[in-house]
């Protein structure tokens, strides 16, 4: 069997209470800058406007309906929340994070980041990003000041999105000794291993963004 993957990212923009993405942008999407700018202005006055942990949770739940097909096996889910106020969802930030982790296939592959008011005192006209700060720290995400240089923020967040894109689930159970891995057409003899528990190829080093990964293997056959 041959499985092929790409580490290109998908970006979903959500502002409405339902959690449904206003638009989904991929590396091949034309006019993506204008699409993104338009998407962030849609449905941005809902009940959950300042409850972004709840909104992220709703987006994850919606993967069984309006957001179906967005997630990719082995890819990190990185939610980036932007607010100039504290997180105001009912309940605690920790209970919401735990709930999100129960929704995704692998809790280790969920990362929350935020661009919000400095913690704990706020900055400029922005209140402190209480709730967002704790959630990002708990999931290994990035907490960035909404009062800082946005161009630098984008670079930091993009790099954070790449971290963890290292697991690729196979479509069949392989004979482990038969596995051959190629990245952009080059055979890799090291820097990866097979995880039988998740039936995945796990890379032990970073894979370049947009790289094509091909895994060839013989299927494991059980004899009676």
N, C-alpha and C positions, 0 to 999 in steps of 0.2 A: 504494500500500500504506500501511497505518497500523500502526505498532508502538506499543504502550503499555507503560510500565514504572512501577514504584513503587520508591522508595528505602527502603521499610520494611525493617528488619533481620530476620534469622533468627538464633536463638541455639540452638546445639547443645551439650548437656552430655555430656561423655565422661569416664568414670572407669575403665572396664574395659579390659583389655589388648587386646581386639580392635579398639578404636577406634570401635566402633559407638556412636551417640549414645543415651544413656538416654532423652532426650526432646528434642524440637525445639519451640521456642517462637517464635511470630510475634506481630506487633502485634495480631492479632485473637484470640489464644489466651486463653480465659477462665481465671481462677484461676491465672494464670501464676506468681505469687509462691510459692504452695504447690507447684506443679509443679516449679519450679526448686529449692526447698529439698529436696524429696524426691529429685530426680534426682542431686544432688551427694552423697547418702549411699549410692548404689547402687554395688556392685562397686568399692569404694574401697580394697580390700586386695589388689589384684592384684600381679603381679610387677613391673609398671612404675610402681608407686606413686610413687617418687621419680625417675622417668625420664620427665618430662613432655614433653620434646622427642620422644622415641620415641613417646609416646602421641599427640601431635599428628600426627606422621608417619603413624601407623596410621589415624587418623581421616581424613586426606586420601586414603590408599590405599583406604579403605573407601567412597569415593564411587563406586566401580565396583560396590559390592554393597549392604551394609546402609545406607549413608548416601547412596544414589543420590537425586538430585533436590534435594539441599541447596544446592549452589552455584548461583549465578545469574550469567549472562554480564555482565561489566562491573562486578561488585560486588567489593569488597575482602574477602579472607579474613583475619579478625583473630582470632588465637588468644590467649586470656588464660590464663596458667598461674598457679596458686596453690600455693605450697609454703613450708615453714619450714626446708627443707634445701637444700643445693647440688644441682644437676642431676647425676644419676648414671648416665646412659645410657652403654653401651659406645661407644667412639669419641669423636670430638671434637664439640663443639657446632657447629663450622663445617661439618663433613661432613654433619651432620644438617640444618642449614639449607639447604645446597646440594641435598641430596636432596629436601627439601620443595619447594624452588623448581623442581625438575625435574618435580614432580608436577602443580603448578597450571598453568593455561593461560598466565598472565602472572606471572613472578616479582615484578614491581613491585607486584602487587596482593596480595602476602602480607605480613602484618604480625604480628609476635610481640610480645606484652607479658607482663609478669610482675608478680605481687605476691609478694614474697619478702623474705628477710632482707637488711638493708642491705649494700651492696657497698662495700668489700671485707671489713668487719669483723663483719657481722651485727648483730643488735639483740635485746635481751631474751633470750628462750630460743631465738630463731631463728638458725640458722647463716647465713653469707653466701650470697647467691643466685648463686654462681659458675656459669657456664654459661648461666643465664637472663639475666644482665646482658649478657653479650656478644652473645647471640642477639637480644635486643631492640634493642641499639644497631645491630646489623648490618642490621636490617630496618625501622628507623625507628619502632619501637614505644615503649611507655612502660614504665619500670621503677619500680615503686612499693614503698614499704616496707610490709611486712606488719604492722609495729608502728605505722603511722600511722592517721589518721582514715579509716575505710572509706567513709563517705558522700562525702568529697571524691574518693576513688579512683574511685568509680563514675562520677562526672561526668567526670573526666579520661579514663577509658577509653571512655566513650560517645562523647565528642568525637573521640577517636582513631579509633573505628570509622567515623565519618562521613567522615573524610578519605580521599579516593580513590574515593568512590562517584560517580564523574563520567563513567564510560565506559559507553555502552549499545550493544551489538552489534545491528545490524539483521538482520532475517530474510531480506531480499533485497538485491541490489546496486542502489543508487539512482542515478538521474540526479542528479548533485550539485547542479545549479542548481534542482532541483525540491523540495529538502528544506525543510520547514517544521517548526519545533519549538515546542511549547507546554508550559509548566509550570503546572500547576493551571489550565489553560484560558487562560492568557495567552501570546500569541505572543512568542517571544524572537527578536529580530532580530540580537542580538550575544551575546557571552559563550559561544559554542560554535563548534566546527568539525567538519568531517567528516574522519575518518582512513580513507583508502582501504585502507591496509595491513591494518587490523583490521576494516574495514567497520563502523565504530562512530561514533556521535556522542560527541564528547568535550567536556565542559563546562569552560570556562576559569575558572569561579567556582563557589563552593559552592552546591549545591542543597539546599533545606530538607529535613530529615528527614521522610519520609512523603509527600513531594510526588509528584504524578502527572505523569509525563512522556509526552507523545504526539508521535510523529514521523511526519509524513505526507510521502510522496514518490512520484514516478513511478519505475517499474522501468527499469533500464538495459537497452536492447535492442540486441543486436549484429546488424548487417546483414551478409549475405553479399556 
